[in-house]
Amino acid sequence: MNSLRRMLDVLGLFRSDQSVIDIDIISRELGYTPASAYRYLRELGAVGLLVRLPRGYALGPRIIALEHQMTAYDPMLQWGRDLVADLVAQTGLDALISEFHGHSVINVLLQRGHDAGPVGGGRGLPMDLFHSATSRVVLAYLLPRQIRRIYDQHAESAQLQHLGLAWKDYSRSLLDIRKKGYCLSRGELHPDRTGVAAPVFDEKRRVLGSITLVGRSERFQAFQETFLCDLVVRAAARLTDRIVAQ
C-alpha cells in the first residue's frame, strides 16, 4: 500500500461514535507508527481535510467544499434528480441513487415518498452489502474476481453468515439478478419494507451504482410488481444513457 493510500485511510476512521481522532487512535486502528500518524495528520490538516481541536483532529472545511462540488457536478446526481423525482411522484415510494466505491455502496441522493418508515441508510451512509437490493444489484454486475474478493473478505461477518450461503449458492443468486436486470428484496433490512433496485453503468458498461424504490410492503403490493420493476429498470437505463452521452 502506497503512502497516499495510507494517508487517505485515516479519513475512514471517522464514524458516528468517533468524531475526533488522534495519533493513538490512528496507531491502534491502522497499525501506523506514531511518526507516520503525525505526518498524515499534518498533511491532511494543511489541505483543509482535517482541522485541529484540543482533543485531536476533526473533519475540516475542505470536506464541505468537496461535498458542495459533488452535489452540483456529480453525473449520477446531476442527471438523476428528475428521474428520482418522477419515480416518487408515480409511486409515493422512497427513491434512492447510490454509488459504488471500494467495497461500499453509498447513498448519495434520497427523496422521500409518502411513508415515514426507515430507508436502510440515509444520504452519505453505506448500505448493507448483502441484505439490500440497492447493494446486491451492484455486486451482481462486478467482475467475478471482484465478487469473490468481497465474498471472501466478509465470509466470517455476521452479514454474510446470516444468509447461510456457500460461495456457489451466493454467486448463483447474483447471476439470477443479472438475468432479471433488477434485484427485489422483502423485509431484509426492516420488517414490512420492500425494495427494488436496478444498476447504472458508465460508457464501458462498468457498474457505477443503482437506483432503488423502497417503501412499506403494503404500498408495494398496491402496484403490479412488474410495473415497479420496469419503472426502476427504465429509470436506471435512462440515467446510464445520459451519463454515456456526456
C-alpha positions as CSV (number, residue, x, y, z in Angstrom):
1,M,0.0,0.0,0.0
2,N,1.5,3.4,-1.0
3,S,1.8,6.3,1.4
4,L,-1.1,8.3,-0.3
5,R,-3.5,5.4,0.2
6,R,-2.3,5.0,3.8
7,M,-2.9,8.7,4.4
8,L,-6.4,8.7,2.9
9,D,-7.3,5.6,5.0
10,V,-7.1,8.0,8.0
11,L,-10.3,9.6,6.9
12,G,-12.0,6.3,7.1
13,L,-11.6,6.3,10.9
14,F,-14.3,8.9,11.4
15,R,-17.7,7.5,12.4
16,S,-20.7,8.3,14.5
17,D,-19.0,7.2,17.7
18,Q,-15.6,8.7,16.8
19,S,-15.9,12.3,15.5
20,V,-12.4,13.2,16.7
21,I,-9.2,11.2,16.1
22,D,-5.6,11.4,17.3
23,I,-2.2,9.7,16.9
24,D,-3.1,7.0,19.4
25,I,-6.3,6.1,17.5
26,I,-4.5,6.0,14.2
27,S,-1.7,3.8,15.5
28,R,-4.1,1.4,17.2
29,E,-6.7,1.0,14.4
30,L,-4.5,1.3,11.4
31,G,-1.2,0.0,12.8
32,Y,0.8,3.1,11.7
33,T,3.8,4.3,13.7
34,P,3.3,7.5,15.7
35,A,5.6,9.3,13.4
36,S,3.6,8.3,10.3
37,A,0.3,9.1,12.1
38,Y,1.6,12.6,13.0
39,R,2.8,13.2,9.4
40,Y,-0.5,12.2,7.9
41,L,-2.5,14.3,10.3
42,R,-0.2,17.3,9.5
43,E,-0.6,16.8,5.7
44,L,-4.4,16.3,5.8
45,G,-4.7,19.4,8.0
46,A,-2.6,21.5,5.7
47,V,-5.1,21.0,2.8
48,G,-8.2,21.5,5.0
49,L,-9.4,18.0,5.1
50,L,-8.8,17.9,8.8
51,V,-9.0,20.6,11.5
52,R,-7.1,20.6,14.8
53,L,-9.1,20.7,18.0
54,P,-8.0,20.4,21.7
55,R,-8.8,16.7,21.8
56,G,-7.4,15.8,18.4
57,Y,-8.5,16.2,14.8
58,A,-11.9,16.5,13.2
59,L,-13.1,16.6,9.6
60,G,-12.2,20.0,8.1
61,P,-13.9,22.6,5.9
62,R,-12.5,21.2,2.7
63,I,-14.8,18.3,3.1
64,I,-17.8,20.6,2.9
65,A,-16.4,22.3,-0.2
66,L,-15.9,18.9,-1.9
67,E,-19.4,17.8,-0.9
68,H,-20.8,21.0,-2.4
69,Q,-19.0,20.3,-5.7
70,M,-20.2,16.7,-5.8
71,T,-23.8,17.8,-5.2
72,A,-23.5,20.2,-8.1
73,Y,-21.5,18.3,-10.6
74,D,-21.5,14.5,-9.9
75,P,-23.0,12.9,-13.0
76,M,-25.2,10.5,-11.1
77,L,-26.8,13.4,-9.2
78,Q,-26.8,15.9,-12.0
79,W,-28.6,13.6,-14.4
80,G,-30.6,11.6,-11.9
81,R,-32.6,14.0,-9.8
82,D,-35.5,14.4,-12.2
83,L,-35.7,10.6,-12.6
84,V,-35.8,10.1,-8.9
85,A,-38.5,12.8,-8.5
86,D,-40.6,11.1,-11.2
87,L,-40.3,7.7,-9.5
88,V,-41.6,9.3,-6.2
89,A,-44.4,11.1,-8.0
90,Q,-45.6,8.0,-9.7
91,T,-45.5,5.6,-6.8
92,G,-45.3,7.6,-3.5
93,L,-42.4,5.3,-2.5
94,D,-38.9,6.5,-1.4
95,A,-36.3,6.7,-4.2
96,L,-32.5,6.4,-3.9
97,I,-29.5,6.9,-6.0
98,S,-26.4,5.1,-4.7
99,E,-22.8,4.8,-5.9
100,F,-20.3,2.1,-5.6
101,H,-16.9,2.9,-4.0
102,G,-14.3,0.4,-3.0
103,H,-16.3,-2.3,-1.2
104,S,-19.2,0.0,-0.3
105,V,-22.4,1.2,-1.9
106,I,-23.2,4.6,-0.5
107,N,-26.5,6.6,-0.8
108,V,-25.9,9.9,-2.5
109,L,-29.5,11.0,-3.1
110,L,-32.6,10.2,-1.1
111,Q,-36.1,11.6,-1.9
112,R,-38.8,10.5,0.5
113,G,-42.3,9.5,-0.6
114,H,-45.4,9.3,1.5
115,D,-44.1,6.8,4.0
116,A,-42.2,7.8,7.1
117,G,-40.6,4.4,7.7
118,P,-36.9,3.6,7.7
119,V,-35.0,3.5,4.3
120,G,-32.0,1.4,5.3
121,G,-29.4,4.2,5.1
122,G,-29.5,7.9,4.9
123,R,-27.6,10.1,2.5
124,G,-23.8,9.5,2.8
125,L,-24.3,6.2,4.6
126,P,-23.2,2.8,3.2
127,M,-25.9,0.2,2.6
128,D,-25.7,-3.3,3.8
129,L,-23.8,-5.2,1.1
130,F,-25.7,-8.4,1.4
131,H,-29.2,-7.6,2.7
132,S,-30.3,-4.8,0.4
133,A,-31.4,-4.7,-3.2
134,T,-29.5,-1.4,-3.5
135,S,-26.2,-3.2,-2.9
136,R,-26.8,-6.6,-4.3
137,V,-27.8,-5.3,-7.7
138,V,-24.4,-3.6,-7.9
139,L,-22.4,-6.6,-6.7
140,A,-24.1,-8.7,-9.4
141,Y,-22.5,-6.7,-12.1
142,L,-19.0,-6.6,-10.8
143,L,-16.3,-8.8,-12.3
144,P,-16.2,-12.3,-11.0
145,R,-12.8,-11.8,-9.2
146,Q,-14.2,-8.6,-7.5
147,I,-17.3,-10.5,-6.3
148,R,-15.1,-13.3,-5.0
149,R,-12.8,-10.9,-3.2
150,I,-15.7,-9.2,-1.4
151,Y,-17.3,-12.5,-0.5
152,D,-14.0,-13.8,1.0
153,Q,-13.4,-10.6,2.9
154,H,-16.9,-10.9,4.5
155,A,-17.1,-14.7,4.8
156,E,-16.8,-14.5,8.6
157,S,-19.0,-11.5,9.1
158,A,-22.4,-11.6,10.7
159,Q,-23.8,-10.0,7.5
160,L,-22.9,-12.9,5.3
161,Q,-23.2,-15.7,7.8
162,H,-26.8,-14.7,8.4
163,L,-27.6,-15.6,4.8
164,G,-26.0,-19.1,5.2
165,L,-24.9,-19.1,1.6
166,A,-21.9,-21.0,0.3
167,W,-19.9,-19.4,-2.5
168,K,-21.6,-21.3,-5.2
169,D,-25.1,-20.5,-3.9
170,Y,-24.2,-16.9,-3.4
171,S,-22.6,-16.5,-6.9
172,R,-25.7,-18.2,-8.4
173,S,-28.0,-15.7,-6.6
174,L,-26.1,-12.8,-8.2
175,L,-26.2,-14.4,-11.6
176,D,-30.0,-14.6,-11.3
177,I,-30.1,-10.9,-10.5
178,R,-28.1,-10.2,-13.7
179,K,-30.5,-12.3,-15.8
180,K,-33.5,-10.3,-14.4
181,G,-31.8,-6.9,-14.6
182,Y,-33.0,-5.9,-11.2
183,C,-33.0,-7.0,-7.5
184,L,-36.0,-7.3,-5.3
185,S,-35.8,-7.6,-1.5
186,R,-38.5,-8.1,1.1
187,G,-38.0,-7.4,4.8
188,E,-34.3,-7.9,4.6
189,L,-33.3,-4.6,6.3
190,H,-36.5,-3.8,8.1
191,P,-39.7,-5.7,8.6
192,D,-42.6,-4.9,6.2
193,R,-40.3,-2.9,3.9
194,T,-39.8,-3.9,0.2
195,G,-37.2,-2.5,-2.2
196,V,-36.4,-3.0,-5.9
197,A,-33.1,-1.7,-7.5
198,A,-31.6,-1.6,-10.9
199,P,-27.9,-0.9,-12.0
200,V,-26.5,2.2,-13.5
201,F,-23.4,1.9,-15.8
202,D,-20.7,4.1,-17.4
203,E,-19.7,4.1,-21.1
204,K,-17.8,0.8,-20.7
205,R,-20.7,-0.9,-19.0
206,R,-18.9,-0.8,-15.7
207,V,-21.4,-0.6,-12.9
208,L,-21.4,2.8,-11.1
209,G,-24.3,2.3,-8.7
210,S,-28.0,1.8,-8.6
211,I,-31.5,3.4,-8.4
212,T,-33.8,2.0,-5.8
213,L,-37.5,2.3,-4.9
214,V,-38.3,1.3,-1.3
215,G,-41.3,1.6,0.9
216,R,-43.9,-0.2,3.0
217,S,-44.7,-3.7,1.6
218,E,-48.4,-2.7,1.7
219,R,-47.8,0.2,-0.7
220,F,-45.6,-2.0,-2.9
221,Q,-48.5,-4.5,-3.1
222,A,-50.8,-1.8,-4.3
223,F,-48.9,-1.9,-7.6
224,Q,-48.2,-4.7,-10.0
225,E,-44.7,-6.0,-9.1
226,T,-43.7,-5.9,-12.8
227,F,-44.8,-2.3,-13.1
228,L,-42.5,-1.2,-10.3
229,C,-39.6,-3.3,-11.5
230,D,-40.0,-1.9,-15.0
231,L,-40.1,1.7,-13.7
232,V,-36.8,1.3,-11.9
233,V,-35.1,-0.5,-14.8
234,R,-36.2,2.2,-17.2
235,A,-35.0,5.0,-14.9
236,A,-31.6,3.3,-14.4
237,A,-31.3,2.8,-18.2
238,R,-32.1,6.5,-18.8
239,L,-29.5,7.6,-16.3
240,T,-27.0,5.3,-17.9
241,D,-27.8,6.8,-21.4
242,R,-27.3,10.3,-20.0
243,I,-24.0,9.5,-18.4
244,V,-22.7,7.8,-21.5
245,A,-23.8,10.7,-23.7
246,Q,-21.6,13.2,-21.8
